[in-house]
Amino acid sequence: MAEGQGRATMQIKNRRLSVLFFSLFSAWMLSFVFEGQILFALTGENGVDPAVMVFGGIAALMAGALACGFWIRTMRAAKRLFLFSFLFFIAVSASFLFPPSVFWNIGIIAGSFLAGSCVAAWGFFLKSAAPKAERIKTIADMLIFSNVLMIVLNMIALRVSPRLGLLVAMALLLAAFVFALRLPAGGEDVLPAPAGAKGKPAGIWGMLAFLCLFIVVITINSGLMYQVVNPGFAHIEWLASWYWAIPYIAALLVMRNLPRKINRTYLLYVAIAMIGFSFISFTVLPRTAGGYIAVDTLMMAAFGIYDLFWWSILGEMLDFHKNPAKIMGIGLSANVLGVLLGGLLGSAMVLDETPALQPTLLALAVVCVTLALLPPLSRRLSTLLKDHAYLALPAQMPPEGGSGLIERLEGLLDLSERERQVTALLLEKKTYAEIASALFISQNTVKYYVKNIYSKLNVSSRAEMISRILGNETVSYIE
């Protein structure tokens, strides 16, 4: 028991370490190389047009994410990548403390390529440190923490000094390097796919391609926001510099802490409507602080809901391939591609002095395509990720609750006392971590008991288990 508690404690420690070091790195990336405010403030102060750096950086970021899985094949290699890259990022950042030179362009493009690779390589540590049931919260924590730090860096760069903002960002990178030194190195050639994934890796590529198509389409509106919406409110920088990501963070906090019984699938449709209304508001509302708050709140809250959706889907897909960097890299490159396409379309409209109505019509067309893609995407994903929070409807339990269902089990099969305890907690919708804590066992032990329970009931998910106990009823999934 003590050994199991020790393993559980170590996994929690590794999970927190994974979130912390990656959030520090992401804050630097978001505020500097990925269309960040520090980069724009420094280039503006030096009279440099950042267009080449921004376009080249985004393209390099996408290339790095795609390529990572082909040259980073072990956890040890991923750790080495982080350590080398963080030191390189500090050197690239330091070059911007000096007058403009060719090293600015080279540094941004090379740094962006490595940054994309680092994002993909995080899949190794997400998979190893966070159990499947905890990945959505792990990803939410990373996105929240990194965006809070990004706001702080942006405020320093815009309200105090761009160079001070850059120095603070470099300090975050140094801290990320120190924490990365403590990451587990692993010893396998590649992390093995779990036993339950046998036969599924071959079919995962079609689903991943469909998911990537969806990500590209939905994030086109992100690119339009960068190039059309944000410049429309450039005159109220005092508000945009700190409020921009607040609705995004708030949406992530809400989605992270929603009870399991809440059907998140409906919220995806609400978020699509919010994106549409945000662009309509951009067309009809005045360019005032109130107009900005209305547009940004609708848009960024919707992006928070959708980012957690596709990030968490990718997080669970890691279990169906032996190299998580490939899955994570392909999915995240789709996100960058969508931003790049939206940015190019938005830039073309701005250069042509297109009326605000046309970007709005384009955004609404994207919303319509998203609406068409979401139902078949949910159907296909639910066959692979039956227990994912965004995809499955929890089976309805009768009024007597878990204790009554346990009594029904006696007529179906023989469970050990420990299996009865685990089943009761499963029926209460407890996570594996919560079950482990309640029974003073490790999460791996919980998984062992769950596997035995599912095997005896001939089911493969919690929802199917409840339906089996209720009388072999069919499990319903949102389509």
C-alpha positions as CSV (number, residue, x, y, z in Angstrom):
1,M,0.0,0.0,0.0
2,A,2.8,2.4,0.9
3,E,4.5,1.6,-2.4
4,G,1.2,2.4,-4.3
5,Q,0.9,5.7,-2.4
6,G,4.4,6.5,-3.3
7,R,3.8,5.9,-7.0
8,A,0.6,8.0,-6.9
9,T,2.5,10.9,-5.1
10,M,5.3,10.7,-7.7
11,Q,2.8,10.9,-10.5
12,I,1.1,13.9,-9.0
13,K,4.6,15.5,-8.6
14,N,5.5,14.8,-12.2
15,R,2.1,16.1,-13.4
16,R,2.6,19.4,-11.6
17,L,6.2,19.7,-12.9
18,S,5.1,19.0,-16.4
19,V,2.4,21.8,-16.2
20,L,4.8,24.2,-14.6
21,F,7.8,24.0,-16.9
22,F,5.7,23.9,-20.1
23,S,3.6,26.9,-19.0
24,L,6.7,29.0,-18.4
25,F,7.9,28.1,-21.9
26,S,4.5,28.7,-23.5
27,A,4.2,32.1,-21.9
28,W,7.5,33.1,-23.6
29,M,6.3,31.7,-26.9
30,L,2.9,33.4,-26.8
31,S,4.3,36.8,-25.8
32,F,7.3,36.7,-28.2
33,V,7.6,34.4,-31.2
34,F,4.0,33.6,-31.8
35,E,2.7,37.0,-32.9
36,G,3.5,38.2,-29.4
37,Q,3.2,41.7,-28.0
38,I,6.9,41.8,-26.9
39,L,8.0,41.2,-30.5
40,F,5.6,43.8,-31.9
41,A,6.7,46.3,-29.2
42,L,10.4,45.8,-29.9
43,T,10.1,46.0,-33.7
44,G,7.9,49.1,-33.5
45,E,10.4,50.8,-31.2
46,N,13.1,50.1,-33.7
47,G,11.1,50.9,-36.8
48,V,11.3,47.4,-38.2
49,D,8.5,45.8,-40.2
50,P,7.8,42.4,-38.4
51,A,5.8,40.9,-41.3
52,V,8.6,38.6,-42.5
53,M,9.4,37.5,-39.0
54,V,5.8,36.8,-38.1
55,F,5.0,34.9,-41.3
56,G,8.3,33.0,-41.3
57,G,7.9,32.2,-37.6
58,I,4.4,30.8,-37.9
59,A,5.4,28.7,-40.8
60,A,8.5,27.4,-39.0
61,L,6.4,26.7,-35.9
62,M,4.1,24.5,-37.9
63,A,7.0,22.7,-39.6
64,G,8.6,22.1,-36.2
65,A,5.5,20.6,-34.8
66,L,5.0,18.3,-37.8
67,A,8.7,17.2,-37.9
68,C,9.2,16.5,-34.2
69,G,7.7,13.0,-34.1
70,F,10.2,11.9,-36.8
71,W,13.3,12.8,-34.9
72,I,12.2,12.8,-31.3
73,R,11.3,9.2,-30.5
74,T,12.1,8.8,-26.8
75,M,11.3,10.7,-23.6
76,R,15.0,11.1,-23.0
77,A,15.4,12.8,-26.4
78,A,12.4,15.0,-25.7
79,K,14.0,16.1,-22.4
80,R,17.3,16.9,-24.3
81,L,15.3,18.9,-26.8
82,F,13.7,21.0,-24.1
83,L,17.1,21.7,-22.4
84,F,18.9,22.7,-25.6
85,S,15.9,24.7,-26.9
86,F,15.4,26.7,-23.8
87,L,19.0,27.8,-23.8
88,F,18.7,28.7,-27.5
89,F,15.5,30.6,-26.9
90,I,17.3,32.7,-24.3
91,A,20.1,33.5,-26.8
92,V,17.6,34.4,-29.5
93,S,15.7,36.7,-27.0
94,A,19.0,38.3,-26.0
95,S,19.7,39.3,-29.6
96,F,16.7,41.6,-29.4
97,L,18.3,43.6,-26.7
98,F,20.7,44.9,-29.4
99,P,20.1,46.9,-32.6
100,P,18.2,45.2,-35.4
101,S,20.3,42.7,-37.4
102,V,19.9,39.6,-39.6
103,F,20.0,37.6,-36.4
104,W,16.5,38.8,-35.6
105,N,15.0,37.1,-38.6
106,I,17.1,34.0,-38.3
107,G,16.5,33.7,-34.6
108,I,12.8,34.0,-34.8
109,I,12.5,31.4,-37.6
110,A,14.9,28.9,-36.0
111,G,13.4,29.5,-32.6
112,S,9.9,29.0,-33.9
113,F,10.9,25.7,-35.5
114,L,12.3,24.5,-32.1
115,A,9.3,25.9,-30.3
116,G,6.9,23.9,-32.5
117,S,9.0,20.8,-31.8
118,C,8.9,21.4,-28.0
119,V,5.1,21.7,-28.1
120,A,4.8,18.4,-29.9
121,A,7.4,16.8,-27.6
122,W,5.4,17.7,-24.5
123,G,3.1,14.8,-25.5
124,F,5.6,12.4,-24.0
125,F,5.2,14.1,-20.5
126,L,1.5,14.6,-20.8
127,K,1.0,10.9,-21.5
128,S,3.3,9.7,-18.8
129,A,2.5,12.1,-16.0
130,A,-1.3,12.5,-16.4
131,P,-3.6,9.5,-16.3
132,K,-6.2,9.6,-19.1
133,A,-9.0,10.8,-16.8
134,E,-6.8,13.8,-15.6
135,R,-5.5,15.0,-19.0
136,I,-8.3,17.5,-19.6
137,K,-7.6,19.2,-16.3
138,T,-3.8,19.0,-16.9
139,I,-4.2,20.7,-20.3
140,A,-6.6,23.3,-18.8
141,D,-4.1,24.1,-16.1
142,M,-1.3,24.6,-18.6
143,L,-3.4,26.8,-20.8
144,I,-4.6,28.9,-17.9
145,F,-1.2,29.4,-16.3
146,S,0.6,30.2,-19.5
147,N,-2.1,32.8,-20.5
148,V,-2.0,34.4,-17.1
149,L,1.8,34.8,-17.4
150,M,1.4,36.0,-21.0
151,I,-0.9,38.8,-19.8
152,V,1.8,39.8,-17.2
153,L,4.5,39.9,-19.9
154,N,2.3,41.9,-22.3
155,M,1.5,44.4,-19.6
156,I,5.2,44.9,-18.7
157,A,6.2,45.2,-22.4
158,L,3.4,47.7,-23.3
159,R,2.9,49.7,-20.1
160,V,6.5,49.8,-18.8
161,S,9.3,48.8,-21.3
162,P,9.5,46.2,-24.1
163,R,13.1,45.4,-23.0
164,L,12.0,44.8,-19.5
165,G,9.2,42.5,-20.7
166,L,11.8,40.6,-22.8
167,L,14.1,40.3,-19.8
168,V,11.2,38.9,-17.6
169,A,10.4,36.5,-20.4
170,M,14.0,35.3,-20.5
171,A,13.8,34.8,-16.7
172,L,10.8,32.5,-17.2
173,L,12.7,30.5,-19.8
174,L,15.6,30.1,-17.3
175,A,13.1,28.9,-14.7
176,A,11.6,26.5,-17.3
177,F,15.2,25.2,-18.0
178,V,15.7,24.5,-14.2
179,F,12.4,22.7,-13.9
180,A,13.1,20.7,-17.1
181,L,16.3,19.4,-15.5
182,R,14.0,17.6,-13.0
183,L,11.9,15.9,-15.7
184,P,11.9,12.1,-15.8
185,A,14.1,10.9,-18.6
186,G,12.4,7.5,-19.3
187,G,14.2,4.6,-20.8
188,E,12.1,3.2,-23.5
189,D,12.7,3.6,-27.2
190,V,9.2,4.8,-27.4
191,L,6.4,4.9,-24.9
192,P,4.2,1.8,-25.5
193,A,0.6,2.1,-26.5
194,P,-1.6,0.6,-23.9
195,A,-3.0,-2.9,-24.2
196,G,-6.5,-1.6,-24.8
197,A,-5.3,0.3,-27.9
198,K,-4.6,-2.9,-29.9
199,G,-6.1,-2.7,-33.3
200,K,-6.9,1.0,-33.0
201,P,-3.7,2.8,-34.2
202,A,-4.5,1.9,-37.8
203,G,-7.9,3.6,-37.6
204,I,-6.7,6.5,-35.6
205,W,-5.2,8.3,-38.6
206,G,-8.5,8.8,-40.3
207,M,-10.0,10.3,-37.1
208,L,-7.0,12.4,-36.6
209,A,-7.2,13.7,-40.2
210,F,-10.9,14.6,-39.6
211,L,-10.1,16.3,-36.3
212,C,-7.3,18.3,-38.0
213,L,-9.7,19.5,-40.7
214,F,-12.0,20.7,-38.0
215,I,-9.2,22.4,-36.1
216,V,-8.0,24.2,-39.3
217,V,-11.5,25.4,-40.1
218,I,-12.3,26.7,-36.6
219,T,-9.0,28.4,-36.1
220,I,-9.3,30.4,-39.3
221,N,-11.4,32.8,-37.2
222,S,-8.4,33.1,-34.8
223,G,-6.3,34.4,-37.7
224,L,-9.0,36.8,-38.7
225,M,-9.1,38.1,-35.1
226,Y,-5.4,38.8,-35.1
227,Q,-5.5,40.7,-38.5
228,V,-8.9,42.3,-38.6
229,V,-10.6,42.5,-35.1
230,N,-7.6,43.4,-32.9
231,P,-6.3,46.2,-35.2
232,G,-9.9,47.6,-35.2
233,F,-9.5,48.4,-31.5
234,A,-5.8,49.4,-31.6
235,H,-6.7,52.9,-30.3
236,I,-7.7,51.4,-26.9
237,E,-4.5,49.5,-26.2
238,W,-4.8,50.3,-22.5
239,L,-7.8,47.9,-22.3
240,A,-6.7,45.3,-24.9
241,S,-3.3,44.9,-23.4
242,W,-4.7,43.2,-20.3
243,Y,-8.3,42.2,-21.0
244,W,-7.6,40.3,-24.3
245,A,-7.1,36.8,-22.7
246,I,-9.3,37.2,-19.6
247,P,-12.5,35.7,-21.2
248,Y,-10.3,32.9,-22.6
249,I,-9.0,32.1,-19.1
250,A,-12.4,32.4,-17.5
251,A,-13.9,29.9,-20.1
252,L,-11.1,27.4,-19.4
253,L,-11.7,27.7,-15.6
254,V,-15.4,27.0,-16.1
255,M,-14.9,24.1,-18.5
256,R,-12.2,22.6,-16.2
257,N,-14.4,22.5,-13.2
258,L,-17.7,21.6,-14.8
259,P,-19.3,18.5,-13.1
260,R,-19.1,15.4,-15.2
261,K,-22.9,15.2,-15.5
262,I,-22.9,18.5,-17.5
263,N,-23.1,17.7,-21.2
264,R,-20.2,19.7,-22.7
265,T,-21.2,18.8,-26.3
266,Y,-24.0,21.3,-26.1
267,L,-21.5,24.0,-25.1
268,L,-19.6,23.4,-28.3
269,Y,-22.7,24.5,-30.3
270,V,-23.1,27.5,-27.9
271,A,-19.4,28.4,-28.6
272,I,-20.0,28.3,-32.4
273,A,-22.9,30.7,-32.0
274,M,-20.7,33.0,-29.8
275,I,-18.0,33.2,-32.5
276,G,-20.7,34.2,-35.1
277,F,-22.2,36.9,-32.7
278,S,-18.8,38.2,-32.0
279,F,-18.1,39.0,-35.6
280,I,-21.6,40.5,-36.1
281,S,-20.9,42.7,-33.0
282,F,-17.6,43.8,-34.6
283,T,-19.6,45.0,-37.6
284,V,-22.4,46.8,-35.8
285,L,-20.9,48.1,-32.5
286,P,-18.8,51.3,-32.2
287,R,-15.1,51.0,-31.7
288,T,-15.3,51.9,-28.0
289,A,-14.2,50.2,-24.9
290,G,-17.7,48.7,-24.5
291,G,-17.7,47.4,-28.0
292,Y,-14.3,45.8,-27.5
293,I,-15.4,44.1,-24.3
294,A,-18.5,42.7,-26.0
295,V,-16.6,41.4,-29.1
296,D,-13.6,40.1,-27.2
297,T,-15.7,38.4,-24.5
298,L,-17.8,36.4,-27.0
299,M,-14.8,35.5,-29.2
300,M,-12.2,34.6,-26.7
301,A,-14.6,32.7,-24.4
302,A,-15.6,30.6,-27.4
303,F,-11.9,30.0,-28.3
304,G,-11.3,28.8,-24.8
305,I,-14.1,26.2,-25.0
306,Y,-12.8,25.0,-28.4
307,D,-9.1,25.0,-27.5
308,L,-9.7,22.8,-24.5
309,F,-11.9,20.5,-26.7
310,W,-9.3,19.7,-29.3
311,W,-6.4,19.8,-27.0
312,S,-8.0,17.3,-24.7
313,I,-9.0,15.1,-27.7
314,L,-5.4,15.0,-28.7
315,G,-4.4,14.3,-25.1
316,E,-6.5,11.1,-25.1
317,M,-5.4,10.1,-28.6
318,L,-1.9,9.8,-27.2
319,D,-2.8,6.4,-25.8
320,F,-3.3,5.0,-29.3
321,H,0.1,5.6,-30.7
322,K,3.6,4.6,-29.5
323,N,5.1,8.0,-30.2
324,P,2.9,10.8,-28.7
325,A,5.0,13.5,-30.3
326,K,3.6,12.5,-33.7
327,I,-0.1,12.8,-32.6
328,M,0.5,16.0,-30.7
329,G,2.6,17.6,-33.5
330,I,0.1,16.8,-36.2
331,G,-2.8,18.2,-34.3
332,L,-1.1,21.4,-33.2
333,S,0.3,22.0,-36.7
334,A,-3.4,22.0,-37.8
335,N,-4.0,24.8,-35.3
336,V,-1.1,26.8,-36.6
337,L,-2.2,26.3,-40.2
338,G,-5.7,27.6,-39.4
339,V,-4.2,30.7,-37.8
340,L,-1.9,31.2,-40.7
341,L,-4.7,30.9,-43.3
342,G,-7.0,33.2,-41.3
343,G,-4.1,35.7,-40.9
344,L,-3.4,35.7,-44.7
345,L,-7.0,36.2,-45.5
346,G,-7.3,38.9,-42.9
347,S,-4.2,40.7,-44.1
348,A,-5.4,40.7,-47.7
349,M,-8.7,42.2,-46.7
350,V,-6.9,44.9,-44.6
351,L,-4.6,45.8,-47.5
352,D,-7.6,46.1,-49.9
353,E,-9.4,48.2,-47.3
354,T,-12.3,45.8,-47.4
355,P,-15.3,46.9,-45.4
356,A,-15.8,45.2,-42.0
357,L,-18.8,43.4,-43.4
358,Q,-16.8,41.1,-45.6
359,P,-14.5,39.6,-42.9
360,T,-17.7,39.1,-40.9
361,L,-19.3,37.2,-43.8
362,L,-16.2,35.1,-44.1
363,A,-16.2,34.3,-40.4
364,L,-19.9,33.4,-40.6
365,A,-19.1,31.0,-43.5
366,V,-16.5,29.4,-41.3
367,V,-19.0,29.1,-38.6
368,C,-21.4,27.3,-40.9
369,V,-18.7,24.9,-42.1
370,T,-17.9,24.2,-38.4
371,L,-21.5,23.4,-37.7
372,A,-21.6,20.9,-40.5
373,L,-18.4,19.2,-39.4
374,L,-19.1,19.0,-35.7
375,P,-21.8,16.2,-35.6
376,P,-19.9,13.7,-37.8
377,L,-16.7,14.5,-35.9
378,S,-18.4,13.8,-32.6
379,R,-19.9,10.5,-33.9
380,R,-16.5,9.3,-35.1
381,L,-14.6,10.4,-32.0
382,S,-17.1,8.8,-29.7
383,T,-16.4,5.4,-31.1
384,L,-12.7,5.8,-30.0
385,L,-13.0,8.0,-26.9
386,K,-16.2,6.8,-25.3
387,D,-15.6,8.4,-21.9
388,H,-14.3,11.8,-23.1
389,A,-16.1,14.6,-21.3
390,Y,-17.0,16.5,-24.5
391,L,-18.4,13.4,-26.3
392,A,-20.4,11.1,-24.1
393,L,-23.6,11.5,-22.2
394,P,-23.3,9.9,-18.7
395,A,-25.7,7.1,-18.4
396,Q,-28.6,8.0,-16.0
397,M,-28.6,6.3,-12.6
398,P,-31.8,5.4,-10.8
399,P,-32.8,7.3,-7.6
400,E,-31.3,4.7,-5.3
401,G,-27.8,5.7,-6.6
402,G,-24.6,3.7,-6.4
403,S,-25.5,1.4,-3.5
404,G,-28.6,0.2,-5.3
405,L,-26.6,-0.5,-8.4
406,I,-24.1,-2.5,-6.4
407,E,-26.9,-4.7,-5.2
408,R,-27.9,-5.3,-8.8
409,L,-24.4,-6.5,-9.5
410,E,-24.9,-9.5,-7.1
411,G,-27.3,-11.0,-9.6
412,L,-24.9,-10.5,-12.5
413,L,-21.4,-11.6,-11.3
414,D,-19.2,-12.2,-8.4
415,L,-17.0,-9.2,-7.4
416,S,-14.3,-9.2,-4.7
417,E,-14.7,-6.7,-1.8
418,R,-12.2,-4.3,-3.3
419,E,-13.9,-4.5,-6.8
420,R,-17.2,-3.7,-5.1
421,Q,-15.5,-0.6,-3.5
422,V,-14.0,0.5,-6.8
423,T,-17.3,-0.1,-8.6
424,A,-19.2,2.0,-6.1
425,L,-16.8,4.9,-6.6
426,L,-17.0,4.6,-10.4
427,L,-20.8,4.8,-10.1
428,E,-20.3,8.0,-8.1
429,K,-18.4,9.4,-11.1
430,K,-15.1,9.6,-9.2
431,T,-11.9,9.9,-11.2
432,Y,-9.2,7.3,-11.0
433,A,-7.1,9.8,-8.9
434,E,-10.1,10.3,-6.5
435,I,-10.7,6.5,-6.2
436,A,-7.0,6.0,-5.5
437,S,-7.0,8.6,-2.8
438,A,-10.2,7.2,-1.2
439,L,-9.0,3.6,-1.1
440,F,-5.3,4.4,-0.4
441,I,-4.0,2.6,-3.4
442,S,-2.2,3.7,-6.6
443,Q,-3.9,4.8,-9.8
444,N,-2.3,1.8,-11.5
445,T,-4.0,-0.5,-9.0
446,V,-7.3,1.3,-9.6
447,K,-6.8,0.6,-13.4
448,Y,-6.1,-3.0,-12.6
449,Y,-9.4,-3.4,-10.7
450,V,-11.4,-1.4,-13.3
451,K,-10.0,-3.7,-16.1
452,N,-11.2,-6.7,-14.1
453,I,-14.6,-5.2,-13.5
454,Y,-15.0,-4.3,-17.2
455,S,-13.9,-7.7,-18.2
456,K,-16.4,-9.4,-16.0
457,L,-19.2,-7.2,-17.3
458,N,-18.0,-7.4,-20.9
459,V,-17.9,-3.6,-21.3
460,S,-15.2,-1.1,-22.2
461,S,-16.3,2.1,-20.5
462,R,-18.0,3.5,-17.4
463,A,-21.1,4.5,-19.3
464,E,-21.5,1.0,-20.7
465,M,-21.0,-0.5,-17.3
466,I,-23.8,1.6,-15.8
467,S,-26.1,0.6,-18.7
468,R,-25.1,-3.1,-18.2
469,I,-26.0,-2.9,-14.6
470,L,-29.3,-1.1,-15.4
471,G,-30.3,-4.1,-17.5
472,N,-28.2,-4.3,-20.7
473,E,-29.5,-1.0,-22.0
474,T,-27.8,0.7,-25.0
475,V,-25.5,3.5,-24.1
476,S,-26.4,6.8,-25.7
477,Y,-23.8,9.2,-27.1
478,I,-24.2,12.7,-28.4
479,E,-24.0,12.8,-32.1
